[in-house]
Amino acid sequence: MSEKSTHSRRQFLQVTGALGAAAVAGGAQGVSAQEMQTYGDGSHPTPPETDVEAILSEMSVEEKIGQMIQANVSTVDANEIASLFTDYHVGSLLTGSAYPPSRDPVELSKGINALQEYAIGEGNGVPFVYGLDTVHGNVTVEGATAFPHHVAMGATRDPELMATAARHTGDSAAAVGAHWGFAPTSGIARDPRWGRFYETLSEDPHLAGELGAAAVRGLQEGDAEHGGVAASVKHFAAYSEPQNGDDRSPARIPVRDLVENHLVPHHMGIQEEPLTVMINSGSVNGVPAHASSWLLTDVLRDQMGFEGLAVSDWNDFHRMVEMHEYAPDLRTAVKEGVNAGVDMAMLSDMAHVEEFYTALRDLVEAGEVPESRIDEAARRSLELKAELGLLDDPYVDPTRAPDVVGGAKDAAREAVHESLTLLKNEGDALPLASTQNVVLAGPNVDNVRTQCGGWTIGWQGLHADDAKPWATTIADGVRSRAIGGVAVHETGYTFNRWSDDEWSLDAETKAAIVADAKAADRVVLVLGEGPYAEGFGNTDELALPAAQRELVDAVADLDTDVVGVLVAGRPRGTSETLAKLDAFVMAYYPGSAGGAVADVLYGDSDPGGRLAFRWPDGVGQVPNYYNQYHPAKDNADALFDFGAGQSYTEFAFSDLTVSPSTVADAASTGTATASVTVTNTGDRTGTALAEAFYTEAYGSVQYPRRKRLGSEKVELAPGRSQRVTVEFPLAALAVVPDEVPGTADPVVEAGDFTVELGGETTTLTIAETVPLDPTPDASQ
């Protein structure tokens, strides 16, 4: 054992956890600045102990509390944050707001190694676990790969592609020194006014669960040689349906809806054994999720069987006081949250670290939080590190980063092809021909910042002085194909980092676009939103901004066909505007491979995406998700329904069968299949989506009007047919029966269920009612 490691073990046993003025100021006690600066020289002291129980048995209460703290850092200089390790014994660091201390992947990995050396050599000998936001790739450093955001991945209906993207993300995050990725987001998309709508995978719980589970697998696998990072299924639970559409606002959701819908994708992700879960920042039925022992212990632990670490979201103990007004002070909030089941607090700065640490230490001393609960949480923190191999070797090889960061380019392009959703195509306005003269205009036509969206380098997305991911823009893609000529007009906007972008269209630019459009074969308008994250993305308007509506109006009455491409994180655009377009494509936030949008516009790739949400015609139709409960009277007709999306060819579906068609015992049978023949009746190769749904008109409670069972995609050449089979769990037919409280255990009720696939229908009969295990799992 090295001299540093022996010294570290002596400190480990002697630390009292006392706080002093120097600690609050960020100074390190007993270590000079000159000594601290030697860390990072490659000496790499190793943890003196690797057995979790042995480490835990030697820890003081203060050190255990430290393992429950995740501190935000904006530096890798141990001089600046030494007290996190020497005085607070912090067990985890994160780069908050997706903004790490260095944009250079090699320098970041070296810096994290240096901090790790300090934590082990001068702290308590236990390495920290380092977390990054990874919602659409490890988009934290120069040259990284930004995949399409979650809502676009939902449109792909492709779990394997999701796993591939997550696998690269985990490998890339690990290569820069991180151990933990804060993804996937497993909440269901219920309200497009919400600023985090694009972080969700679908409004359908089973689809969100399928893709979220694939992301867990991919993140934690990484590549075959090096492994990935810990995944974090988030935000547990029911975060995505705030009552007023605003982020972190109260949610009022009946227990029946919670069990049948909101909890399902989380449980599907948890079945893949993620190492962590992140907790919902909001409140559910009057109780902040962080204070709910029902959510965090009864459901998450006892019913779902989760054994990993539960981490808070950003400063959410403080939010229980300052935002939710649930607890009168931080001490009460910490007591409520830790006793309910929160294992680690994500904290934004040194002051918040000191406040949490002091409050929890005092609560343990007063007997208001049992020491056994502290042991449990600290053990989970240590077990996370053991699972990640940090107790054996906590360092990363910096030479790997250049070979890993920015990879998976083919997967990024494939994700754009598979997600791009063609929603309207009158008069065969698409695909474009390379010989056509094209006018390309709009605010998002040649803009890396907008096509990548939020959580890209910065929390609110790129800004002028940022490093950037590698990227090709839509304009790049069109220019590479338009041998007939292309005129590019990027309309302006004013960017305010902390508020909505202000879109503008000056008279001179407008006149130039109209003049070029009159002589062109096609006008392609790239419209939509800028980047945003969390509450800064809340909106009460789904129509396009006024300047963009003005741009559409300026070219709509010309003889030239107009194609609209929407780069946005939610359904922006209403019938009033979209009716003026000859073709309309939803491109979501396509990420680094924005140029691949042109592959679809020119027909080199079939548009493979199908909406993973229902598109309301304005905020007056919100809420408007496809699987609402009966009665059959809709809230309003949607502009585009769940699953909407066209190919450049035509498909016919025939001969639908369900096997078995009659089930006596749904619990023991487990699964059923729906099979259909798909034929390409057009003249181009294309991708068909065979998506199965069910409905039941009558039962002990109201059933969804329609609910997805599963799907398969198939690529077919013209004239070709293929039998496609969708397997689904019979538990997907379950409902929570009984009276208004909705607290009964789920059952699959006896009755005739209508199964639909490709417009064909058949009947599946359940002979007798079958109770299911009392877990919130209506899709497994």
N, C-alpha and C positions, 0 to 999 in steps of 0.2 A: 504494500500500500504506500502511495506517495506521501511525502511530508505534508503536502497541502491537504490530502485526504484525512490524515491522522489528526491534523489541526481542526479540520472540519468536524470530525466525529466528537472531539472534545467540546467544540462550540455547540454541537447538536444536543449534547447531554446537559449543558450548563445554561442554555438560554432560558431566561425567565419571562420574556415577552413584555417587559416593562417598556413603556413609551416615554420618549423624551423630546425636548424641543428640537434636537438635531434630527430626530427621525421625521418629525412633521415637516421640517425644512428640506428633507430629502438627503441628509448627510449620512455617512456610514460611520458607525462607532468602532473605534479601534483599528481602522484600516486607513492608511494614508492614500491620497490621490495618486501618488507615485506608484504605490503597490497595486492599486486597482487597475492602473493603466497597463500593467503587464499581462492582464488577461486577454485572450485572443491570440496568444503567441503560439498556439498549437500544442501546448502541454497537455491539454485535455484531462484534467483530473476526473476520475470515474467515481460514481456513487459507491460508498463503502459497504453498502448493504443492498441486497436485491430482493429479500423476502419481505412481503408486505406486512405480515403479522409481526415480524421482528422489528421493522421500522416503526410500526404503530405502537408497539409496546414501549419503545424508548422515547416516544414523543410526549412533551408536555401538552396540557390543554391548549396553551397559546399556539404551539406549533400545529396542532390539529386544526385549530381555527384557521390558521394560515393556509392549510390545504383546501379550505373552503372558499378561498378568495381568488378571483380572476381579475387582474388589474390591467387596465388599458395603458399601453406605453407608446410613446412616439419617438423613442430613442433606443439605441443599443449601446449607449455609453453607460457603463456601470457607475461612473461618478454621479450621474444624475438620478439614478433610481436604486442606489445601493440599499436604502432602508427598506425597500420592499422585501428584500431577502434577509437582511440582518435583524430587522425589528418586527416585521409583520409575517415573515416566513411564508410568503405568498407561493401558492402551489401552481398558479397558472397565469400566463400573460396572454393578452390578445392585442391585435391591431384593430382598434375600433375604427368605425367609419370607413372600413376598407382602405386604410391609408397607412401602410407600414413605414418604418423609419427610413428605408432606402428603396428606391425604385430599381436598383441594379440587383438582379437575382443572386449573383455571386456575393456581392457585398452584404446583402441581407442575410444570406446563409452564414457568412463569416461572423456577422454581428450577433446573430442568435447563438452561435457556438460560443462566442466570447461571453455573452450573458450567462449561458449555461455553465461555463467554467467558473464564473464568479459565484453563481448560486450554489454550486457544489463546493467550491473551495473556501468561500467565506460565509455562506449561508448555513443551512442546517444539513447539508449533504444530500438533499433530495432534489433531483432535477425538476424543472417546471415543465408544464405542457403548454404549447404555444398554439393559439387559434387564429384562424383567418376566416373572413367571409368568402364563401365559395359558391354563391347561388347560381352562377352561370360560367363557371371556370375559375381558375386561380388568377383572376384578373386584378392582380395587385402589383405587378412589376412590368417593366418595359418588355415589349415583345411577346406578351402572353397571349393565349388563345381565349377569346370571348365567344362562348357558345350562345345560341339563341336563348333568351330567357325562358323560364319554366312554362309560361303560358303557351309559348310556341312549341316547346317539347311535348306538351299535351296534344297539340294538333298532329304530331307525328304518329301517335298511337304505337310507338315503337320502343318497348322496354329495353331491347338489346342496344339500340342506339343510345338510349338514355344511360345505360350502364357503361358504354364505351366512352361517352363524354365525361361521366363521373370518374371513370378509371383514370383518364388523363388528368382530370382535375386533381384527384388525390395524389397522383405521382408528381405533378407539378408543384403542388403545395408542399409535399414532403421534400422535394428537391431544394426549395428555398429555405428549409429549416422548420416549417410548420408541422404540427402533429395532429391538427384538429380542424375540420372544415365545418362551418355552420350551415349545413344543408343536409337533406332537402327540406323545402317547405311543403308540408303535407296537408295544410288546410285546404278546404274546398272554396272555389270561387263563387261567391254569392252576390257581390255588390260591386259593379265596376266603378262606383264613385270612390272606392277605397284606394288609397295610394299604394297599396301593396298587391293589387289585383294581379299584376304581371308576374309576381313571385309564386303564384299558385299554379298548379298543373292542370286543374280542371274543376268544373262545378260538379262533375260526377265523382262520387266517393270511390268507386271501384277503379276507375281510370287513374285518379290521383294516387290511389294506393299502389296500383301496379307499377307506375313510373317512379313513385317515391321509393318503393322497395328496391327497384333496379338501381336507383341512385345510391342507396345505402350499400348495396353489394359492390358497386363500382368504386365508390370512394374508399371503402375499407380494403379492397383488394389491391388497388394500385396496379403496377405492373408486376409480372411474375417474379422478378428478381428482388425488388426493393419494397414492395407493399405500399399501401396508401396511408390514409389518415383516418382518424376517428370521424364517423358521421354524426350528425345531430339532427334527428327528426324534430321538426319544429312547425309551429309553435303550439305546444300542447296545452290546451286544445280549445277549439271553437273561437279562434282569434279572427277568422276571416268574414264574420258576418256582424260587424258593428251596427248597432241600432240606427245610427244616423249617417253611416257611411264614412265616418272619420276614423283615422287610425287611433288605436288604443282607447276607443270609446266602449261604453258598456254594450254587451251582447245579451239579448233576452231570447233564449232558445229553449223550447220545450225539451224535456228529457227524452221524449220519444225521438225527436229530430236529432238530438245529440247522439243517441245510440245508433240509430239507423243510418246516419249520414256523417256527421262531423268526426266521430271517433273512429270510423272505419278505416280511412287511409292511414291514420296514425298507427293503428293496430297492425295493418298490413306491413308497414315499415318496420315496426318493432319486432315482427316475426323474423326479420332478417338479422336480428341481434345487433342493432347499432350500439355503439359504446356510450352514446350520450343522447339525451333529449333536452331540448330547450323549451322553456315554459312560455306560455301565452302572456304577452304584456298587458292584455286587457282584463276585463272582469266578465264573469259568466253568471247570469241570473243573480246579480247583486253581490258576488264575492270575487275579488281579484284572484286570478288563477294561482298566483303565488301563495295565497293564503288558504287554498282549498285542499284540505286533507282528503276530501272525496275524490277530486281529480288526481292528486299526486300520490296518494297512497291506496285508496280503495280501488280506483280504476287502473292507474298506471302500473302499480306494483302487484296488487293482489289479483286483479282480473286479467290484465294483459301480460303479467309475468316479467315486466322489465326489470333487469338486474343492474343496469349501468348507472351512470351519473346524471342527475337532473340539474341543469344549470339555469340560472335566471337569465332573462334578457337584460339589456343595458339599463343599469340603475333602477331596476324595478322594485327593490325594497324601498327606495326613496319615493318612487312613484305611488306606492300605496299610501303615502302621506300627502304628497304634493299634488298628485293628479287625481287619484281615485278618492281621496279624502276618506279612506277606510280606517286608517290607523292614526291616532293623534300625534304620534311621534315615531322616530326611526326605531327606537328600542322595541316598541310594541310591534312594529312591522316585522322586524327581524325575528322576534319571538314567534309570531304567527306563521311566518314563512318557513323557518327552519323546522318548527314542529310539524308543519303540514307535509314537509318532504323535500324542500329545496336543499340540494347538497352543496351548491357553489353559487356565489354571488358575483355577477359580472359588474364591475365597478369602473367608473370613468376616469378617476384621478386619485391623487394621494389623499386628498381630504375625505373623499368617500370611502377609501380603504380604511383610514383611521376610524371613521365613524362606525362602520360596520364591525370592524375588529373589536373596538371598545364595547359596543353594545352587546355583541355576542359573548364576549368574555364576562361581562357583568351579569348577563342572564344565566350563564352556567354557574357562576359563583353564587347567585341567588337561588339556584335550583329551579328556575323557570324554564330552562331548556336542559333536559337530562344530558349528562356526560355521555351516556350510551348513544344518544342521537348524534353527538359530535363525533364519536368513534365511528359510527356508521357512515357518516358523510366523508370523513377523512379517509376511511378505508376505501370507499368508492373512488376517491381521487387517486389514491395510490394504486388501486387495481387498474384504473385507466392507464396509468403510466406503465404498469407491468405489462398490460396487454399490448401496448405500443412498443415495448422493448426499451423504454427509456431508462429503466433501472439497470439494464445491462450495458447499453451504449446510447447516450442521449445526444450524440453529435451527428451532424450531416456532413457529407462530403461535398464541399462547395464546387468541385470540378464537374459534378453531375448537372448542375443547373442549366448551363447553356445548351446541353444536349436534350433537355426535357422541356423546358419552358418554351412555349410557342409551337409545340407539336400538335398532332391530331388534326392537321389542316384538312385532310380528306373528310374526317368525321364532322368537322365544322361545316364544310360545304354540303355534305349529305344532310345534315340537320336542317339547313336552309331549304334544300330541295324538298325534303319530306314534310316540312312545316308550312311552307308557303300555301296559302289557301285561296283558291280562285272562287269568288263568290258571285260573280256576274260576268257574262261574256256574250253580249248581244252582237249579232252580225259577225261573229268570228273576229272581233277586234284583236284578239290574241289567238295564237302566238304572233309575235312580230316576225317580219322577214328581214334578213340582213340587208337587203337591197332597198328597204324603205328609208325615206328621210324622216328622222325622228326629232321632235322637240322634247327635251327633258327639262322639267322645271319643278320648282317647289322648294320648301325649306329643308327637306331631308334628302335631297338628291345626291349630295356629295359630302356627307357629313358623318365622320367617324363617331363623333360625340353622340349624336342622336341615335345612330343605328345600334350602338352598344347599350344605351339606356343607363339606368342607375347601377350602383354597386360595381362600377368599372373604374379601377384605379382609385377614384374618390367615392365617397358615400353617395353624393348626388350626381355622380358621373364625371366624365372628363371636364376639365376646364383648361384655359389657354396654356397655362404653364406646366401641365401634367406631362408625364411620360404617357405613352400610348401602347395599347395592344397592337399586334400586327393587324392590318385591315386592308380590305379592298372595298370600295364603295359601290353603290348602285351605278353611279356615273362611270366608274372604271369599267364595270361589266358591260354597260351599254356601248361605251366608246370602243371596246375591243371587238364588237360585233357589227356595228352600224356602218357598213361599207357604203351605204347610201347616203351617209352624212348624219351628223347629230349636232344639234345646237343645245348647249347646256345653260340654263338660267337658274342660279340658286337664289331664291328670294330671301330677303334678310330677316333677321330677328335679333332682338336684344336679349342677352342672357344675363339673368341675375341668379347668382349661385344659390341663393336661399329662398327663391320664390319661383312662380311660374315664369316660363319664357314668354316674352312678348313678341308675337309674330307681326310682321309688317309687310306691306306690298306697296312700293312707291310707284308713282304714275309712269316713270320712265321705264322701269323694269316690266311693268304690266304691258305697256305698249310694245316693247320689243318681243315679248312672248307671243302676243297676239299676231304681230307681223310675221314672225317665223312660223307660227301655227297655221296660218292661212295657206302657206306654201308646202306644208309638211304632209306626209302620209299618216302619221300618228303623233298625238301629243300624249306624253306620259307625265303625269303629275305625281310627284312623290310627296305625300302629305303626312300629317300626323302630329306627334308630340315630341317634346324634348325629353331628356332624362330627368328622373326624379326618384326619390326614395321616401318611404314611410309617410309621415304626415304632410310633407311638402308636395306629395302627389295627390292629396285629397282634392276632389272636384265636385261641383254640383252641376256640371255641364258636359254632356256627351256629344253635342254637336261639335263640328270642327271649328277652330277659331275663326273669327270674322274675316281676317285677311285671307285665309285659305278658302273660305266659301266664296270670297270675291274672286280669287284666282280661278276657281271652277267656273263661276258665272262668266268670266271673261272669255273662255274658250268653248263653252258648252254649245253655243248656237252656231258655231262654225261648221263647215262641211267635213272637217277632219275628225276622225274618231278619237275619243279621249279615253285614256286608260288611267285609272287611279290606283296608286300603290300606297298603302297605309303603313307607315312605320310608327308603331305605338304599342303601349302596354295594355290596352283595353279597347273595347269597341267604341272608337271615336268616329262619328259620322251618322247622320240620320237620313231618312228617306228623302227629305227635301233636297239634300245635296247629292246623295248617291244615285238618285234617279237621273241625274244629268250626265252621268258617266256611262260610256258604252261597255266598259269592263272595269272590274274592281277586284283588287288583290289585297289580302291581308298578309303583310310581311312581318308583323310583330316587331320585336327588336332583334334583328338577325345576327348581331354581333360581328365578330371579325370578318366573316365571310359574306359581308353584304353584297359583294360583287356577284355572288352566286344567285341573287335574285334575278339577274339578267339571264341566267341559264334557263330559268322557267319562263321568263317573258318571251324569249326567243324559241321556246319549244325544245331546247336541247334536253330538258328534263321535264317530266310531267309534274304538274302541281300536286304534291302528295298529301297536303294538309287537309284536315277536316276540323271544323271549329270544336274546341273543347269546352265551349260555353255558349249560351244563348245570347244573341245580339239584340238588345232592346232598342226600340226606335225612340231614344231619348230617355231622360231621367224619369219622366212620367210613367214609364213602364217598369221601373225598378221597385221591388225585386221581380225578376222574370227569368228564373232558371227552369230548365226543361222538366226536371223530375220533381216538381211540386206535387203536393198531395191532391187527390180528387177533392172537389167535384171537377167535372170536365170543363167548366167555364174558365177559360184562360184569364189571367190578369190582363193580357193584351196580346195581340198577335205580334210575334217577334219579327224583326226585320230579317234576321237569318236564324235558323234553328240550330240547336246543338247537332253537330255532325254535318253541317252544311259544308259544301265544297265540291267543286267540279273538276273533272279531268278534261284533257283535250280530246278524249275519245268517249265512247258510250259503252255502258255495260248493262247486261240483262242478268237477272237472278231467277232461278227456277228450282223446283223440286226440293223445297225445304222439308227436312225431317228433324225430329227430336228423338234422341235415344238416351234412356228409355222414355217412352211417351207416357207411361203410367208408373208412378213411384209409390210403393207402399210405405217405405221408411226412409225419409229424406236424410235422416242423420247417418244411417249406416251406408246408404248408397253413395253419399259424398258428392259426386259430380254427375253432370249430364252433358250431352253435346248437342249442338245445333249444326246441321250440315246443309249446304246449299251449293248449287252449281252456278258458277260465275262465267259469263261469256263476254268477251270483248266484241261488240257488234259494230265498232267503228273502224276507222282506217289508220289509226296510229297505235303504237304501243303505249299502254298507260297503266296506272296503278289503281286498283279497286279496293275499297274498304268494305269488308263484310263485317258489319257490326250488329250484334244481337241485343235485343231489348225484350223486356217482358212488361205485362200489365195485368192487373186483376181488378175487375170492376167492383166486386163485392167481397167483404170479409168482416171480421170483428171490429176493425178500424179502417180508416181511409188508407188506400194504397197510393203510391205515386202514380201520376198519370202515365208515366213511362220511365223505365229504369234500365240502364245498360247492364248487360251480362258479360260482355267481352267482345273482342274483335280480332280479326286477322286481316293483313294486307297481302295482296297478290298482284304481281306484275304480269300482264298478259299481252301478247302480240295480237294484232288484228285477226279475228276469226277463231282465236283459241279459247278453250273452255278449261275450267279446273274445278274440281270439287274442293270446297273449303269447309273446314270444321272448326267451330268455336267451342271450346270446353269451358264450362262454368260451374262454380260450386252451387249446389242446391240451397245452401245457406243464404245465397244472394236473394232468395225469394222471401226471406224472413221479415217479419214485422214485430214491433213491440205491441202486444195485445193489451186489452183491458182498458180501464177508465182513464180519465183526463190526466192524472199525475204521470202516467207513462213509465212507471217504475217496475213493471213486470219483466220477467225474463223473455227474450225473443223466442218466437216459434215460427215454424213453417206451417202455415195453415192448410188444411184440406181444401181442395177446390180446383177449378180449371183455370190455368194461367195461359194467357195468350203470349206466344213467343213470336217475335217479328225479326226478320233478317232480310235486308234488301227489298223491302216492300212486300215480301211474302210473309204469310202468317200460318201458324199451326198451334195445336193445343198440347200443353203439358199438364197432366192430371196428377195431383197429389192426393192419394187415397185417404190418408188420415193425418190429423194435426200432429206435428212432431216438435217437442220442446228441444231447444238448443242449450248448450252450456251457457251459463249466465255471464257471458263476456260481451263487451260492446263490439261485436264482430258480425255484422249482417252481410258480409261479403266473402267470408272465408269458410 
